[in-house]
Amino acid sequence: MPDTWTLLIIDDCAEDRKIYRRYLLKDPQNSYQIFEADSAEEGLALCQAIHCDVILLDFCLPDMSGLDLLERLQKCRGETPASIIMLTGRGDEAVAVQAMKRGADDYLVKKHLQLDVLQLAVRNAIKQSCLKVKLSQTQERQRLIATTALRIRQSLNVEEILHTAVVEVQQLLKCDRVIIYQFTSDMGGKIVASSGEIEQVYDHISDVYHQSETHFVTTQEAHSTNVRRQKSLVVAYSNLGENHQWRHRRRISRVYEASLSHFCFHKKEQLNTQANLVVPINVSHNSHPNPKLWGFLIAQPSSEDRLWPVDEVEILNQVSVQLAIAIQQAELLAMTQAALVKEKELNNFKSQIVTTVSHEYRTPLASILAAASTIRQRSEHLDEAKKNRFLQIIEQKARHMSKLVDDMLLVHQLELDKTKFKPQPLDVLQFISELIAEQQEILDNRHTLILQVTGNYQHFWGDRGLLRQILLNLLSNAIKYSPAGGNVTVYLNGKESEIFIEIQDEGIGIPLVDQENLFKSFSRGSNVDTIPGTGLGLVITKACVELHGGNISLSSQEEKGTKVTIKLPKRYTH
């Protein structure tokens, strides 16, 4: 509230004006700056030139009646209109009623006017004026917040929501720049929206939980008009030394007092020491009863010495609430759409499984039935060699069908993200050597498996089951798609923090046009001819590699073979 109130006396009687002035200057509670006018026109001119908190208006003026002047004053009132007290020499109730209807806030009779009466009337007029101003400001603030919230929530796209928010808040607060900072899953953060160019670049924000330095501002304190408390509501940057960390205090409610206090902004460029207004964006999720700190809404002032009024603090707080609701709705929509896409993919996958099973099972089942029927019907006429040959066909085809079922179940688990990664220390050289020896035993003499080792492969952690899937699928493909035989070479190369495994064959290769789809379910090269397969091996391999935190690549040329390279970190935890 101001220290001195501005008061205008419009009265053609100099003696009366002198009395009013003397009475008011003796008011022990308020101080007044008093202007005087002896005519309606002079009074109007002063009202247009200065802002008046209270006007003492005489009912009878030489150039205009008090009621007519009252109407003209009503038309030229500004955003914070003055309170008007009508004065008359007569105690006419009819005149009083007319005056109050036309906008007067009070009515005094001159002959009954005493010092305490005038002082009290003016004080009450000032209080009423202040209440009107507060009401007007509250209504305007709510209107602006409602309009801003409506614009923010018109979209269900997160990027559009954030962009709209910073633009609207900048216009609302008339500040230099508005920034939205979002926390990331690795406890870092990034600027995701800005209403202007970013001169201040924040790498991340981190908690510094020093209780001795913790400063909290409660909701009750936030509504105080005390200037010192206002200052504590805004970010207070201070240089902490050569490490370029900048600390701020932010407005929080008691709900978060236990977990949130100071934060450190780590920057790349010099940060101007100015008071930024920062409020949290707390987003609720259905699975969590308490809201989660999603990020910050930051308003940067256009001048270093700007103080943020409590109304503007409250506006930014309410906008952050609306912004949080919009973000939550957009995220829920995105999750729903992702779930629908996933469901569609799973339905397509199930359909492909039915098609593949009906196709891939028919041939081996026919072979099994034929071999079993021959043994049953002609057992007495078959020598041991032919019997063993038929039994071998049955076993081989049954294993093929069993692997097909296992592959489909594993792909289904991978599609549903149900496969767990369980790393443990692993002698990767011994592991690969045993697998190669196991495969060599079941191969004929057309194929030769070769292992070459270089570098430091020690201290590797991996999931034995997933790693077995990776190597068996790649070795099986290398052998299967080399029908003419040849060498299959496995290269193991160890680096400081990762290992490389390459499997090179001399087979039919893969056409270039087919290579980009090979890591999709049921995709196979167009040159496989009658070689059996489901197109799931590389899909499983890629998923198992990614669970290790690695990546896989492939290079191939028709009739010159294929090389598959996988890179795995020596130790990876989700």
C-alpha positions as CSV (number, residue, x, y, z in Angstrom):
1,M,0.0,0.0,0.0
2,P,1.3,3.5,-0.7
3,D,2.6,5.7,2.1
4,T,0.7,8.8,0.8
5,W,-2.8,8.8,-0.7
6,T,-3.8,11.3,-3.4
7,L,-7.0,13.3,-2.7
8,L,-8.8,15.8,-4.9
9,I,-11.3,18.4,-3.5
10,I,-13.7,19.8,-6.1
11,D,-15.6,22.6,-4.3
12,D,-16.2,26.3,-5.3
13,C,-16.0,27.4,-1.7
14,A,-12.4,28.2,-0.7
15,E,-13.3,28.2,3.0
16,D,-14.8,24.7,2.9
17,R,-11.7,23.4,1.0
18,K,-9.5,24.9,3.6
19,I,-11.5,23.1,6.4
20,Y,-11.4,19.8,4.6
21,R,-7.6,20.1,4.0
22,R,-7.0,21.0,7.7
23,Y,-9.1,18.0,8.9
24,L,-7.4,15.5,6.6
25,L,-3.9,16.7,7.3
26,K,-4.6,15.9,11.0
27,D,-5.4,12.3,10.3
28,P,-3.1,10.2,12.5
29,Q,-3.5,7.1,10.4
30,N,-3.0,8.3,6.8
31,S,-0.9,10.9,4.9
32,Y,-2.5,12.8,2.0
33,Q,-1.3,14.7,-1.0
34,I,-4.2,17.1,-1.6
35,F,-5.2,18.9,-4.8
36,E,-8.0,21.4,-5.2
37,A,-10.3,22.6,-7.9
38,D,-13.0,25.3,-7.7
39,S,-15.0,24.2,-10.8
40,A,-16.1,21.0,-12.5
41,E,-13.9,21.6,-15.6
42,E,-10.8,22.2,-13.5
43,G,-11.6,19.1,-11.6
44,L,-12.0,17.0,-14.7
45,A,-8.7,18.3,-16.0
46,L,-6.9,17.3,-12.8
47,C,-8.5,13.9,-12.8
48,Q,-7.1,13.3,-16.3
49,A,-3.6,14.6,-15.3
50,I,-3.1,12.7,-12.0
51,H,-4.3,9.5,-10.4
52,C,-6.7,10.2,-7.5
53,D,-7.5,7.7,-4.7
54,V,-10.4,9.8,-3.3
55,I,-12.4,12.7,-4.7
56,L,-14.5,15.0,-2.4
57,L,-17.2,16.4,-4.7
58,D,-19.5,19.3,-3.9
59,F,-23.1,18.8,-5.1
60,C,-23.4,22.4,-6.2
61,L,-20.8,23.8,-8.6
62,P,-20.9,27.0,-10.6
63,D,-20.5,25.4,-14.1
64,M,-22.1,22.0,-13.6
65,S,-24.2,20.1,-11.0
66,G,-22.4,17.5,-8.9
67,L,-24.5,14.7,-10.3
68,D,-23.6,15.6,-13.9
69,L,-19.9,15.8,-13.0
70,L,-20.2,12.5,-11.3
71,E,-21.4,10.9,-14.5
72,R,-18.5,12.4,-16.4
73,L,-16.0,11.3,-13.8
74,Q,-17.4,7.7,-14.1
75,K,-16.7,7.7,-17.9
76,C,-13.1,8.8,-17.5
77,R,-12.2,6.6,-14.6
78,G,-9.0,4.5,-15.2
79,E,-8.1,0.9,-14.2
80,T,-8.0,1.9,-10.5
81,P,-10.9,4.3,-10.2
82,A,-11.1,6.8,-7.3
83,S,-13.6,6.6,-4.6
84,I,-16.0,9.5,-4.7
85,I,-17.6,11.1,-1.7
86,M,-20.5,13.5,-2.4
87,L,-20.8,16.7,-0.3
88,T,-23.9,18.9,0.0
89,G,-25.1,21.7,2.2
90,R,-28.5,20.0,2.5
91,G,-29.5,16.7,4.1
92,D,-31.6,15.7,1.1
93,E,-32.1,11.9,1.0
94,A,-33.3,12.0,-2.6
95,V,-30.1,13.7,-3.6
96,A,-28.1,11.1,-1.7
97,V,-29.9,8.2,-3.4
98,Q,-29.3,9.8,-6.9
99,A,-25.6,10.3,-6.0
100,M,-25.2,6.6,-4.9
101,K,-27.0,5.3,-7.9
102,R,-24.6,7.3,-10.2
103,G,-21.5,5.8,-8.6
104,A,-20.8,7.8,-5.5
105,D,-19.3,5.7,-2.7
106,D,-20.5,7.9,0.2
107,Y,-22.5,11.0,1.0
108,L,-21.8,13.6,3.7
109,V,-23.8,16.7,4.8
110,K,-21.6,19.8,5.2
111,K,-23.4,21.2,8.3
112,H,-22.8,17.9,10.2
113,L,-19.2,17.5,9.0
114,Q,-16.7,17.1,11.8
115,L,-13.0,16.2,11.8
116,D,-13.5,12.6,12.9
117,V,-16.5,12.1,10.5
118,L,-14.5,13.3,7.5
119,Q,-11.4,11.3,8.4
120,L,-13.4,8.1,8.9
121,A,-15.3,8.6,5.7
122,V,-12.1,9.0,3.7
123,R,-10.5,6.0,5.4
124,N,-13.5,3.9,4.5
125,A,-13.5,5.2,0.9
126,I,-9.8,4.2,0.6
127,K,-10.5,0.7,2.0
128,Q,-13.4,0.3,-0.4
129,S,-11.2,1.5,-3.3
130,C,-8.5,-1.0,-2.3
131,L,-11.0,-3.8,-2.1
132,K,-12.3,-2.9,-5.6
133,V,-8.8,-2.9,-7.0
134,K,-8.0,-6.3,-5.5
135,L,-11.3,-7.7,-6.7
136,S,-10.6,-6.3,-10.2
137,Q,-7.1,-7.6,-10.2
138,T,-8.3,-11.0,-9.0
139,Q,-10.9,-11.2,-11.7
140,E,-8.5,-10.1,-14.3
141,R,-5.9,-12.6,-13.1
142,Q,-8.4,-15.4,-13.2
143,R,-9.5,-14.4,-16.7
144,L,-5.9,-14.3,-17.9
145,I,-5.1,-17.7,-16.3
146,A,-8.3,-19.2,-17.7
147,T,-7.5,-17.9,-21.2
148,T,-3.9,-19.1,-21.0
149,A,-5.0,-22.5,-19.7
150,L,-7.5,-22.8,-22.5
151,R,-4.8,-22.1,-25.1
152,I,-2.3,-24.5,-23.5
153,R,-4.8,-27.3,-23.3
154,Q,-6.1,-26.9,-26.9
155,S,-3.5,-29.4,-28.0
156,L,-2.7,-33.0,-26.9
157,N,0.8,-32.8,-28.4
158,V,3.4,-32.3,-25.8
159,E,5.7,-30.1,-28.0
160,E,2.8,-27.8,-29.0
161,I,1.7,-27.6,-25.4
162,L,5.1,-26.5,-24.1
163,H,5.6,-24.0,-27.0
164,T,2.2,-22.5,-26.4
165,A,2.9,-22.3,-22.6
166,V,6.1,-20.3,-22.9
167,V,4.7,-17.9,-25.5
168,E,1.5,-17.2,-23.4
169,V,3.4,-16.8,-20.2
170,Q,5.9,-14.4,-21.7
171,Q,3.0,-12.2,-22.9
172,L,1.1,-12.6,-19.6
173,L,4.0,-11.5,-17.4
174,K,5.6,-9.2,-20.0
175,C,9.0,-10.7,-19.2
176,D,12.2,-11.2,-21.3
177,R,12.0,-14.9,-21.7
178,V,10.2,-18.0,-20.4
179,I,11.8,-21.4,-20.3
180,I,10.5,-24.9,-19.5
181,Y,13.2,-27.2,-18.0
182,Q,12.4,-31.0,-17.9
183,F,14.2,-33.6,-15.7
184,T,15.4,-36.7,-17.5
185,S,15.5,-40.3,-16.2
186,D,19.3,-40.1,-15.6
187,M,18.8,-37.3,-13.0
188,G,19.9,-34.7,-15.5
189,G,17.7,-32.4,-17.4
190,K,17.2,-30.3,-20.5
191,I,15.5,-27.2,-21.8
192,V,12.5,-28.4,-23.8
193,A,10.8,-25.1,-24.7
194,S,11.8,-21.4,-24.7
195,S,10.0,-18.2,-25.8
196,G,13.3,-16.8,-27.2
197,E,16.9,-17.5,-27.9
198,I,18.7,-19.3,-25.1
199,E,21.6,-17.3,-23.8
200,Q,21.9,-19.3,-20.6
201,V,22.6,-23.0,-21.3
202,Y,21.9,-25.3,-18.4
203,D,23.5,-28.8,-18.5
204,H,21.5,-30.2,-15.6
205,I,20.0,-29.5,-12.2
206,S,20.9,-31.5,-9.2
207,D,19.8,-31.5,-5.5
208,V,22.3,-30.4,-3.0
209,Y,20.5,-31.3,0.3
210,H,22.4,-29.0,2.6
211,Q,20.0,-28.4,5.5
212,S,22.0,-25.5,6.8
213,E,21.4,-23.7,3.5
214,T,17.8,-24.8,3.0
215,H,15.2,-22.0,2.7
216,F,11.5,-22.8,2.4
217,V,8.6,-20.4,1.6
218,T,5.2,-21.6,2.6
219,T,2.0,-20.9,0.7
220,Q,0.9,-18.5,3.5
221,E,4.2,-16.6,3.1
222,A,3.8,-16.5,-0.6
223,H,0.6,-14.4,-0.3
224,S,2.4,-11.8,1.9
225,T,3.0,-8.5,0.3
226,N,6.1,-8.0,2.3
227,V,8.9,-7.0,-0.1
228,R,11.5,-9.1,1.7
229,R,9.4,-12.2,1.4
230,Q,8.7,-11.4,-2.2
231,K,12.4,-11.5,-2.9
232,S,12.6,-15.0,-1.4
233,L,10.1,-16.3,-3.9
234,V,12.3,-15.8,-6.8
235,V,15.5,-17.5,-7.9
236,A,18.6,-15.9,-6.3
237,Y,21.7,-16.8,-8.3
238,S,25.1,-16.5,-6.7
239,N,28.5,-17.4,-8.0
240,L,29.9,-20.4,-6.1
241,G,33.4,-20.3,-7.7
242,E,35.3,-21.5,-10.7
243,N,33.2,-24.6,-11.1
244,H,30.4,-22.3,-12.4
245,Q,27.6,-23.7,-10.2
246,W,24.7,-21.3,-9.7
247,R,22.3,-21.8,-6.8
248,H,18.7,-20.7,-6.5
249,R,15.8,-20.8,-4.2
250,R,12.4,-21.7,-5.4
251,R,8.9,-21.3,-4.1
252,I,7.5,-24.6,-2.7
253,S,4.6,-25.7,-0.6
254,R,4.9,-27.6,2.6
255,V,4.1,-30.9,0.8
256,Y,7.6,-30.8,-0.7
257,E,9.6,-29.4,2.2
258,A,11.0,-32.9,3.0
259,S,12.5,-33.5,-0.4
260,L,13.1,-30.3,-2.2
261,S,15.2,-27.4,-1.2
262,H,18.0,-25.9,-3.3
263,F,19.1,-26.9,-6.8
264,C,22.3,-26.3,-8.7
265,F,22.2,-25.1,-12.2
266,H,25.4,-26.2,-14.1
267,K,25.9,-23.9,-17.1
268,K,28.1,-23.7,-20.2
269,E,28.1,-19.9,-20.6
270,Q,28.3,-17.0,-18.2
271,L,25.0,-16.5,-16.4
272,N,23.7,-13.0,-15.7
273,T,23.0,-12.6,-12.0
274,Q,19.3,-11.7,-12.2
275,A,16.2,-12.8,-10.2
276,N,14.4,-15.4,-12.3
277,L,11.0,-16.6,-11.1
278,V,10.9,-20.4,-10.9
279,V,8.0,-22.6,-10.1
280,P,7.8,-26.4,-10.2
281,I,5.8,-28.5,-12.7
282,N,4.4,-31.4,-10.7
283,V,2.7,-34.1,-12.9
284,S,0.5,-36.8,-11.4
285,H,0.4,-40.3,-12.7
286,N,-2.3,-42.9,-12.1
287,S,0.1,-45.4,-10.7
288,H,1.6,-43.0,-8.2
289,P,-0.6,-41.2,-5.6
290,N,1.8,-38.3,-5.2
291,P,2.7,-35.9,-8.0
292,K,6.2,-36.2,-9.5
293,L,8.5,-33.2,-10.1
294,W,8.5,-33.1,-13.9
295,G,10.5,-29.9,-14.3
296,F,10.5,-26.1,-13.8
297,L,8.7,-23.2,-15.4
298,I,11.1,-20.3,-15.4
299,A,10.4,-16.6,-16.2
300,Q,13.4,-14.4,-16.8
301,P,12.9,-10.7,-16.2
302,S,13.8,-8.0,-18.7
303,S,15.8,-6.0,-16.1
304,E,18.0,-7.2,-13.3
305,D,16.3,-5.1,-10.6
306,R,12.7,-6.3,-11.3
307,L,10.7,-7.4,-8.3
308,W,8.0,-10.0,-8.9
309,P,4.7,-9.0,-7.4
310,V,2.9,-11.7,-5.5
311,D,0.1,-11.7,-8.1
312,E,2.6,-12.7,-10.8
313,V,4.0,-15.4,-8.6
314,E,0.5,-16.8,-8.2
315,I,-0.2,-16.5,-11.9
316,L,2.9,-18.5,-12.7
317,N,2.0,-21.1,-10.1
318,Q,-1.5,-21.5,-11.5
319,V,-0.2,-21.7,-15.0
320,S,2.2,-24.5,-13.9
321,V,-0.8,-26.4,-12.5
322,Q,-2.7,-26.1,-15.8
323,L,0.5,-27.0,-17.7
324,A,1.0,-30.1,-15.6
325,I,-2.6,-31.2,-16.3
326,A,-2.0,-30.7,-20.1
327,I,1.2,-32.6,-20.0
328,Q,-0.4,-35.4,-18.1
329,Q,-3.3,-35.7,-20.6
330,A,-0.8,-35.6,-23.5
331,E,1.3,-38.3,-22.0
332,L,-1.7,-40.5,-21.3
333,L,-2.9,-40.1,-24.9
334,A,0.6,-41.0,-26.1
335,M,0.7,-44.0,-23.9
336,T,-2.7,-45.1,-25.1
337,Q,-1.8,-44.6,-28.7
338,A,1.5,-46.6,-28.1
339,A,-0.5,-49.4,-26.5
340,L,-2.9,-49.5,-29.4
341,V,0.1,-49.7,-31.9
342,K,1.7,-52.4,-29.7
343,E,-1.6,-54.3,-29.7
344,K,-1.9,-54.0,-33.4
345,E,1.7,-55.3,-33.8
346,L,1.0,-58.2,-31.5
347,N,-2.1,-59.1,-33.5
348,N,-0.2,-59.0,-36.7
349,F,2.5,-61.1,-35.1
350,K,0.0,-63.7,-34.0
351,S,-1.4,-63.8,-37.5
352,Q,2.1,-64.3,-38.9
353,I,2.7,-67.0,-36.4
354,V,-0.4,-68.9,-37.5
355,T,0.6,-68.6,-41.1
356,T,4.2,-69.6,-40.5
357,V,3.3,-72.5,-38.3
358,S,0.9,-73.9,-40.9
359,H,3.6,-73.5,-43.5
360,E,6.7,-74.6,-41.6
361,Y,5.1,-77.5,-39.8
362,R,3.5,-79.1,-42.8
363,T,6.8,-80.2,-44.5
364,P,8.5,-81.7,-41.4
365,L,5.3,-83.3,-40.2
366,A,4.9,-84.9,-43.6
367,S,8.4,-86.3,-43.4
368,I,7.9,-87.6,-39.8
369,L,4.6,-89.2,-40.8
370,A,6.1,-90.8,-43.9
371,A,9.1,-92.2,-42.0
372,A,7.1,-93.5,-39.1
373,S,4.5,-95.1,-41.4
374,T,7.3,-96.8,-43.4
375,I,8.9,-98.2,-40.2
376,R,5.5,-99.4,-38.9
377,Q,4.4,-101.1,-42.2
378,R,7.7,-102.4,-43.5
379,S,9.7,-103.0,-40.3
380,E,10.3,-106.7,-41.1
381,H,11.8,-105.8,-44.6
382,L,14.1,-103.0,-43.5
383,D,17.7,-103.5,-42.5
384,E,19.1,-101.6,-39.4
385,A,20.8,-98.9,-41.6
386,K,17.5,-98.0,-43.2
387,K,15.6,-98.0,-39.9
388,N,18.3,-95.8,-38.4
389,R,18.0,-93.5,-41.4
390,F,14.2,-93.1,-40.9
391,L,14.6,-92.6,-37.2
392,Q,17.2,-89.9,-37.9
393,I,14.7,-88.1,-40.2
394,I,12.1,-88.3,-37.4
395,E,14.5,-86.9,-34.8
396,Q,15.9,-84.2,-37.1
397,K,12.4,-82.9,-38.1
398,A,11.1,-83.1,-34.5
399,R,14.1,-81.0,-33.4
400,H,13.4,-78.5,-36.1
401,M,9.7,-78.2,-35.0
402,S,10.7,-77.9,-31.4
403,K,13.2,-75.1,-32.2
404,L,10.4,-73.3,-34.2
405,V,8.1,-73.4,-31.2
406,D,10.9,-72.2,-28.9
407,D,11.8,-69.3,-31.2
408,M,8.2,-68.2,-31.5
409,L,7.7,-68.3,-27.7
410,L,11.0,-66.3,-27.2
411,V,10.0,-63.7,-29.8
412,H,6.6,-63.3,-28.1
413,Q,8.3,-62.8,-24.8
414,L,10.6,-60.2,-26.3
415,E,7.7,-58.4,-27.9
416,L,6.0,-58.2,-24.5
417,D,9.2,-57.0,-22.8
418,K,9.1,-59.9,-20.4
419,T,12.6,-61.3,-21.1
420,K,14.9,-60.5,-18.1
421,F,18.6,-59.6,-18.4
422,K,20.6,-61.5,-15.7
423,P,24.3,-60.7,-16.1
424,Q,27.1,-62.6,-14.4
425,P,30.9,-62.9,-14.7
426,L,31.6,-65.0,-17.8
427,D,34.8,-66.4,-19.4
428,V,33.7,-65.4,-22.9
429,L,36.5,-67.3,-24.6
430,Q,35.7,-70.6,-22.9
431,F,32.0,-70.0,-23.5
432,I,32.4,-69.5,-27.3
433,S,34.9,-72.4,-27.5
434,E,32.5,-74.8,-25.9
435,L,29.6,-73.7,-28.2
436,I,31.9,-74.1,-31.3
437,A,32.9,-77.6,-30.2
438,E,29.3,-78.6,-29.6
439,Q,28.3,-77.4,-33.1
440,Q,31.3,-79.1,-34.7
441,E,30.3,-82.5,-33.4
442,I,26.9,-82.4,-35.2
443,L,28.3,-81.0,-38.5
444,D,29.5,-83.1,-41.5
445,N,32.9,-82.6,-43.0
446,R,31.6,-79.9,-45.4
447,H,31.9,-77.2,-42.8
448,T,34.8,-76.1,-40.6
449,L,34.4,-73.8,-37.6
450,I,37.4,-71.6,-36.9
451,L,38.0,-69.4,-33.8
452,Q,40.4,-66.4,-33.8
453,V,41.0,-64.4,-30.7
454,T,42.7,-61.0,-30.1
455,G,42.8,-58.3,-27.5
456,N,41.7,-58.2,-23.8
457,Y,38.4,-60.2,-23.4
458,Q,38.6,-60.5,-19.6
459,H,36.1,-59.1,-17.0
460,F,33.1,-59.6,-19.3
461,W,29.6,-59.8,-17.7
462,G,26.8,-61.3,-19.7
463,D,23.6,-63.3,-19.6
464,R,24.5,-67.0,-20.4
465,G,21.1,-67.8,-21.8
466,L,20.8,-64.7,-24.0
467,L,24.5,-65.0,-25.2
468,R,23.8,-68.6,-26.1
469,Q,20.8,-67.5,-28.2
470,I,23.0,-64.9,-30.0
471,L,25.8,-67.3,-30.9
472,L,23.7,-70.3,-31.8
473,N,21.5,-68.3,-34.1
474,L,24.4,-66.7,-35.9
475,L,26.3,-70.0,-36.2
476,S,23.2,-71.8,-37.3
477,N,22.5,-69.2,-40.0
478,A,26.2,-69.2,-41.2
479,I,26.1,-73.0,-41.6
480,K,22.6,-73.3,-43.0
481,Y,23.1,-70.6,-45.6
482,S,26.4,-72.2,-46.7
483,P,24.9,-75.3,-48.4
484,A,28.1,-75.9,-50.4
485,G,30.1,-75.9,-47.2
486,G,33.2,-73.9,-46.4
487,N,34.7,-72.2,-43.4
488,V,32.7,-70.4,-40.7
489,T,35.1,-68.1,-38.8
490,V,34.4,-66.6,-35.4
491,Y,36.5,-63.6,-34.4
492,L,36.7,-62.5,-30.7
493,N,38.3,-59.1,-30.2
494,G,38.5,-57.6,-26.7
495,K,38.9,-53.9,-26.0
496,E,39.2,-52.0,-22.7
497,S,35.4,-51.7,-22.0
498,E,33.8,-53.8,-24.7
499,I,34.1,-56.9,-26.8
500,F,33.5,-57.5,-30.5
501,I,32.3,-60.9,-31.9
502,E,32.2,-61.4,-35.7
503,I,30.9,-64.4,-37.5
504,Q,32.0,-64.7,-41.2
505,D,30.7,-67.4,-43.6
506,E,31.3,-68.2,-47.3
507,G,27.7,-68.9,-48.1
508,I,25.1,-67.6,-50.5
509,G,25.0,-64.1,-49.1
510,I,22.0,-61.7,-48.9
511,P,20.7,-59.5,-51.7
512,L,21.2,-55.8,-50.9
513,V,17.5,-55.1,-51.3
514,D,16.7,-57.6,-48.6
515,Q,19.2,-56.5,-46.0
516,E,17.3,-53.6,-44.5
517,N,14.4,-55.9,-43.5
518,L,16.4,-58.8,-42.1
519,F,15.9,-57.7,-38.4
520,K,12.1,-57.7,-38.8
521,S,10.1,-60.8,-37.8
522,F,9.5,-63.4,-40.6
523,S,11.8,-61.6,-43.1
524,R,14.2,-63.7,-45.1
525,G,16.4,-63.2,-48.1
526,S,14.8,-63.7,-51.5
527,N,17.6,-66.1,-52.5
528,V,17.0,-68.8,-49.8
529,D,15.2,-71.0,-52.2
530,T,14.2,-74.2,-50.4
531,I,16.4,-73.7,-47.3
532,P,14.1,-74.0,-44.3
533,G,13.7,-71.1,-41.9
534,T,11.2,-68.8,-40.2
535,G,13.0,-65.4,-40.3
536,L,13.1,-65.1,-36.5
537,G,16.8,-65.9,-35.8
538,L,18.1,-62.4,-36.4
539,V,15.2,-60.8,-34.7
540,I,15.9,-62.8,-31.5
541,T,19.7,-62.1,-31.9
542,K,19.2,-58.4,-32.2
543,A,16.9,-58.3,-29.1
544,C,19.3,-60.3,-27.0
545,V,22.2,-58.0,-28.1
546,E,20.2,-54.9,-27.1
547,L,19.4,-56.4,-23.7
548,H,23.2,-56.5,-23.2
549,G,23.4,-52.8,-24.1
550,G,25.1,-53.7,-27.4
551,N,24.4,-53.3,-31.1
552,I,24.6,-55.6,-34.2
553,S,25.4,-54.9,-37.8
554,L,25.6,-57.0,-40.9
555,S,27.4,-56.8,-44.2
556,S,26.9,-59.2,-47.1
557,Q,27.3,-59.8,-50.8
558,E,25.6,-62.4,-52.9
559,E,27.6,-65.6,-53.5
560,K,30.5,-64.1,-51.3
561,G,29.2,-64.7,-47.9
562,T,28.0,-62.7,-44.9
563,K,29.7,-61.1,-41.9
564,V,27.7,-60.3,-38.7
565,T,29.3,-58.1,-36.1
566,I,28.1,-57.6,-32.6
567,K,29.5,-55.2,-30.0
568,L,28.8,-55.8,-26.3
569,P,29.9,-53.7,-23.3
570,K,31.9,-55.7,-20.8
571,R,29.5,-54.7,-18.1
572,Y,26.0,-53.3,-18.6
573,T,23.2,-52.8,-16.1
574,H,19.7,-51.5,-16.8
